Amino acid sequence: MKRDKLERQAIYDELAKLDGWSLGDGGKSITKSYKFKNFVEAFGFMTEAALAAEKLDHHPEWFNVYSKVDVALSTHSADGLTELDFKLAGLMEKAAARRID
């Protein structure tokens, strides 16, 4: 997976494919807040997402309190967004879909 910084239009094109994600940090990251039924569902999501992140060697910034998980994705080595961020966001969406009604 490429770690080249995406151009602005490519970022908008990729962002349009993701439900509920938005630009953060002046366009250098994408963010989303997930709300699950309980802590177990939130932790299950984080576990599945962590395994996907490890396979991609691309790790999220996230924060969890009980049933809520806030996620920010960025490629620090590129000082912005790359294909990896959108790939991981897509995998997170799949993990969340199994846990959210």
Backbone as numpy.savetxt, mean C-alpha at the origin, in Angstrom:
# Nx Ny Nz CAx CAy CAz Cx Cy Cz
11.08 -6.15 -10.65 10.23 -4.96 -10.65 11.12 -3.71 -10.65
10.77 -2.77 -11.49 11.57 -1.56 -11.61 11.47 -0.67 -10.38
12.57 -0.02 -10.08 12.61 0.95 -9.00 12.87 2.34 -9.54
12.47 2.55 -10.80 12.60 3.88 -11.40 11.39 4.71 -11.01
11.64 5.94 -10.66 10.57 6.86 -10.27 9.61 7.07 -11.43
8.32 6.95 -11.14 7.30 7.13 -12.16 7.04 8.60 -12.45
6.70 8.88 -13.68 6.28 10.22 -14.08 4.89 10.49 -13.51
4.55 11.75 -13.39 3.28 12.17 -12.78 2.07 11.51 -13.44
2.01 11.48 -14.77 0.85 10.89 -15.45 0.75 9.40 -15.17
1.87 8.70 -15.14 1.88 7.27 -14.83 1.36 7.04 -13.42
1.71 7.92 -12.50 1.21 7.81 -11.12 -0.31 7.95 -11.10
-0.83 8.96 -11.79 -2.29 9.15 -11.84 -2.98 7.96 -12.50
-2.38 7.41 -13.54 -2.97 6.25 -14.22 -3.03 5.05 -13.28
-1.95 4.80 -12.56 -1.92 3.68 -11.61 -2.86 3.91 -10.43
-2.89 5.12 -9.94 -3.75 5.46 -8.80 -5.22 5.26 -9.15
-5.59 5.53 -10.37 -6.98 5.38 -10.81 -7.43 3.92 -10.76
-6.51 3.00 -10.77 -6.82 1.57 -10.71 -7.07 1.07 -9.28
-6.74 1.90 -8.29 -6.83 1.49 -6.89 -7.97 2.24 -6.18
-8.81 1.51 -5.50 -9.94 2.10 -4.79 -9.51 2.63 -3.41
-9.73 3.91 -3.19 -9.51 4.48 -1.86 -8.10 4.94 -1.56
-7.18 4.79 -2.48 -5.81 5.24 -2.28 -5.70 6.68 -2.74
-4.82 7.44 -2.09 -4.61 8.83 -2.49 -3.13 9.17 -2.40
-2.78 10.28 -3.05 -1.41 10.75 -2.99 -1.13 11.41 -1.65
0.05 11.20 -1.13 0.47 11.83 0.11 1.88 12.37 -0.03
2.33 13.06 0.96 3.71 13.55 1.03 4.12 14.30 -0.24
3.26 15.20 -0.68 3.58 15.99 -1.86 3.72 15.17 -3.13
3.01 14.05 -3.20 3.06 13.20 -4.38 4.15 12.15 -4.35
4.83 12.02 -3.21 5.92 11.04 -3.10 5.47 9.71 -2.52
4.20 9.62 -2.09 3.70 8.37 -1.53 2.23 8.20 -1.89
1.75 6.97 -1.71 0.32 6.71 -1.80 -0.12 6.19 -0.43
-1.34 6.57 -0.04 -1.80 6.24 1.31 -3.22 5.69 1.27
-3.52 4.89 2.29 -4.88 4.39 2.48 -5.05 3.99 3.94
-6.27 4.17 4.44 -6.65 3.68 5.76 -7.64 2.54 5.59
-7.34 1.43 6.22 -8.22 0.27 6.20 -8.91 0.14 7.56
-10.18 -0.23 7.54 -10.94 -0.47 8.78 -11.49 -1.89 8.72
-11.09 -2.70 9.67 -11.52 -4.10 9.73 -12.51 -4.30 10.87
-13.08 -5.50 10.95 -14.08 -5.81 11.99 -13.47 -5.81 13.38
-12.22 -6.23 13.48 -11.58 -6.36 14.79 -10.06 -6.44 14.62
-9.38 -6.56 15.72 -7.92 -6.62 15.70 -7.40 -7.85 14.98
-8.05 -8.99 15.16 -7.59 -10.22 14.51 -7.60 -10.06 12.99
-8.67 -9.48 12.45 -8.74 -9.26 11.00 -7.67 -8.27 10.54
-7.46 -7.21 11.31 -6.42 -6.22 10.97 -5.04 -6.88 11.00
-4.79 -7.68 12.02 -3.49 -8.33 12.14 -3.30 -9.37 11.04
-4.37 -10.07 10.68 -4.29 -11.03 9.57 -3.93 -10.33 8.27
-4.54 -9.19 8.03 -4.21 -8.38 6.85 -2.74 -7.99 6.88
-2.27 -7.51 8.01 -0.88 -7.07 8.11 0.09 -8.25 7.91
-0.28 -9.40 8.40 0.58 -10.58 8.23 0.68 -10.96 6.76
-0.48 -11.01 6.08 -0.47 -11.35 4.66 0.28 -10.29 3.85
0.05 -9.03 4.17 0.74 -7.94 3.47 2.24 -7.98 3.73
2.63 -8.34 4.95 4.05 -8.42 5.29 4.76 -9.50 4.48
4.09 -10.63 4.29 4.68 -11.71 3.49 4.84 -11.28 2.03
3.85 -10.58 1.50 3.93 -10.07 0.12 5.05 -9.04 0.01
5.14 -8.16 0.99 6.18 -7.12 0.99 7.57 -7.74 1.02
7.72 -8.77 1.82 9.03 -9.43 1.92 9.42 -10.07 0.59
8.46 -10.69 -0.09 8.74 -11.29 -1.40 9.17 -10.23 -2.42
8.57 -9.05 -2.32 8.92 -7.95 -3.23 10.17 -7.19 -2.77
10.61 -7.46 -1.54 11.69 -6.69 -0.91 11.35 -5.20 -0.94
10.10 -4.93 -0.55 9.58 -3.57 -0.55 8.61 -3.45 0.62
8.94 -2.63 1.59 8.22 -2.67 2.86 7.43 -1.40 3.11
6.21 -1.56 3.64 5.34 -0.41 3.87 5.69 0.35 5.15
5.23 1.57 5.18 5.15 2.30 6.45 3.70 2.15 6.86
3.47 1.68 8.07 2.09 1.52 8.49 1.94 1.69 9.98
0.71 1.89 10.37 0.37 2.15 11.77 -0.94 1.43 12.06
-0.98 0.70 13.17 -2.16 -0.08 13.52 -2.62 0.25 14.93
-3.91 0.52 15.05 -4.58 0.60 16.35 -5.86 -0.20 16.23
-5.96 -1.24 17.02 -7.08 -2.16 17.05 -7.48 -2.62 15.66
-8.56 -2.10 15.10 -9.07 -2.59 13.81 -8.71 -1.69 12.63
-7.91 -0.68 12.85 -7.56 0.27 11.80 -6.08 0.13 11.44
-5.80 0.13 10.13 -4.42 0.08 9.64 -4.25 1.21 8.63
-3.34 2.12 8.91 -3.00 3.20 7.99 -1.73 2.80 7.27
-1.73 2.93 5.94 -0.60 2.50 5.12 -0.10 3.67 4.28
1.22 3.78 4.17 1.86 4.71 3.24 2.93 3.92 2.48
2.90 4.04 1.16 3.88 3.35 0.33 4.68 4.37 -0.47
5.97 4.17 -0.50 6.88 5.02 -1.25 8.18 4.25 -1.45
8.91 4.59 -2.50 10.21 3.98 -2.71 11.25 5.03 -2.37
11.82 4.91 -1.19 12.73 5.92 -0.68 13.98 6.07 -1.55
14.46 4.95 -2.10 15.66 5.02 -2.93 15.42 5.80 -4.22
14.16 5.89 -4.66 13.81 6.66 -5.85 13.27 8.04 -5.49
13.13 8.30 -4.20 12.57 9.57 -3.71 11.19 9.84 -4.32
10.37 8.78 -4.36 9.03 8.93 -4.90 8.37 7.58 -5.13
7.50 7.54 -6.09 6.71 6.34 -6.37 7.27 5.57 -7.56
7.25 4.23 -7.41 7.70 3.34 -8.47 6.63 2.27 -8.69
6.87 1.41 -9.68 5.96 0.29 -9.93 5.78 -0.57 -8.68
6.82 -0.70 -7.89 6.74 -1.52 -6.68 5.64 -1.06 -5.73
5.48 0.24 -5.58 4.47 0.77 -4.68 3.07 0.35 -5.12
2.83 0.41 -6.41 1.51 0.05 -6.92 1.30 -1.46 -6.93
2.35 -2.21 -7.14 2.26 -3.67 -7.05 1.90 -4.08 -5.61
2.58 -3.52 -4.63 2.29 -3.85 -3.24 0.89 -3.37 -2.85
0.48 -2.21 -3.32 -0.87 -1.72 -3.03 -1.92 -2.69 -3.57
-1.70 -3.20 -4.76 -2.63 -4.18 -5.33 -2.70 -5.45 -4.50
-1.56 -5.92 -4.03 -1.54 -7.12 -3.18 -2.22 -6.85 -1.84
-2.07 -5.64 -1.32 -2.74 -5.27 -0.08 -4.26 -5.24 -0.28
-4.69 -4.76 -1.43 -6.12 -4.73 -1.73 -6.70 -6.15 -1.72
-5.98 -7.09 -2.30 -6.44 -8.48 -2.30 -6.50 -9.05 -0.89
-5.50 -8.75 -0.09 -5.48 -9.22 1.30 -6.62 -8.62 2.10
-6.91 -7.35 1.87 -7.99 -6.68 2.60 -9.35 -7.19 2.17
-9.50 -7.48 0.88 -10.80 -7.90 0.35 -11.28 -9.18 1.02
-10.38 -10.02 1.45 -10.75 -11.27 2.12 -11.22 -11.03 3.56
-11.01 -9.82 4.05 -11.28 -9.55 5.47 -12.32 -8.45 5.71
-12.68 -7.74 4.67 -13.64 -6.64 4.83 -14.94 -7.04 4.16
-16.04 -6.80 4.84 -17.37 -7.15 4.29 -17.67 -6.32 3.07
